[in-house]
């Protein structure tokens, strides 16, 4: 049977509470540690996605998050996997 290409689902929009938790941390020194915890420990895929997305924007500083980003490659949400793969420093 031939492989049927399915169009990718649109990128999820993080709920307001996910952006409220993560966005204020983007410029703070401890942001990477908080983002690591959110990526590795949140039950909400939108929060994991947002954490990976921000870590991807901070590649140089995000080297410490490499273990969490690598673990996120096995996430059950395809969007988290995609963003985590792009964020790996």
N, C-alpha and C positions, 0 to 999 in steps of 0.2 A: 504494500500500500504506500503510495507516495506521501511524503511529509507535507502537511498542510501548514503554511505559515500563518500564524495568527498575529494580528497587529498587537503591539504592546499596549497594555492598559495605560491610561493617562497617569502621569505622576500624581501620587496622592498629595493632598494639601494637609499639612499638619494642623491638627486642631489648635485653636487659639491658645489653649493651656500649654501645649507642647512648645510653641514658639515663645510663650511667656516665660517658660522655665529655662529654655536654652539661649535665646537671643541676647538677654542682658549680660550673659557670661562671656560673650565673644571677645571682649577686650580685656578681660581680667586674667591675672596670672594663673589662677587656679582653674581656669575654664577647661583645660585639657583633661584634668582629673575628673571633673564633674561630667564632661562629655563621655569619657571612658566608662564611667559608672552607668550613665544613661544608655549607652550603646550596648553594654553587656548585661544590663539588669532590668530594663523596662519591659513590661508586658505589652505595652502599646507599640505597634510597629511604626506608627507615625513619629513617636519620640525617638526610636532607634534610627529611623530614616533621617530625621532632622539632626541628630547627633553626628551621624556619619557624614552628612552633607557639610556640616560646619567643620568637622575634622578635615575633610577634603580641601577646604579653603585655607586651612592652616597646616599644610603638609609639613613644613619644616618643624614647626612646634609639635606636630602630631605624631612624631616618630615614637613617642612613648606609648601611643595608643595602637601600635601595630598589632599586638596580640588580640585586642578586641576587634580590630578591623578584620583580621584574618579569621577569627571565630565567626564574624558576621557573614562571611562567605557561605556559611551553612544555615543562614536564617531561613525561616519558612516564608518570608515575604520577599518576592522577587525584586522589589524596588530597593529594599534594604541591601540585598546582595549586590545589586548593580552599583549603588552609590558607595558601598563599602569597598568594592573592587576598585573603583575610580579614586578612592581616597587613600589607598595604601601608598605610603611614602616610598 
